[in-house]
Amino acid sequence: MASIDDCRQALHDLSARLEANSPETRDKLNLDRTLACRITDLNAAFHGRLTSGRLVDIADGDDPKAKIALSISSDDLVALVRGQLDLPRALASRQLSIKASPFDLLKLRKLW
C-alpha cells in the first residue's frame, strides 16, 4: 500500500506533468473547478484546483464542496500517475470513480 506521502507526491507529479504541456494542450482543458481526491484505503484526501489545464493549490484534506471528486486507492493513484494503470480501464473496472457534472466529464475526457 502506498503511503500518504506517496499519494501527495503523485499528485504533485501530475501537476508538474500538466504544467509541462504546451499552451495549446492546456487550452483543451479550460476548466476552472475545485477538485477533491479521496484515497479510499488510507481514509485520506487531498484537494486542489483545475484551472487553465493545470492542477494548482494541492493541499491535504477533503473539500466536500469540490465540483470534481475522485475516489481511488493509494496504489492505483500512484500507478495511474506513473502511467502503469490505464485511465479508461481504471474507470471501467471501478478502480477509479469520478463524480462531476456531465459537462465536466466531457472536458476531463480530453486528458486521455
Protein Blocks (a to p, Z undefined) as FASTA:
>chain_A
ZZfklmmmmmmmmmmmmmmpcfklmmmmmcccddddddfklopadddddeehiaehiaed
ddfkbfbdcdddfklmmmmmnopacfklmmmnopaccdddfklmmmmmmmZZ
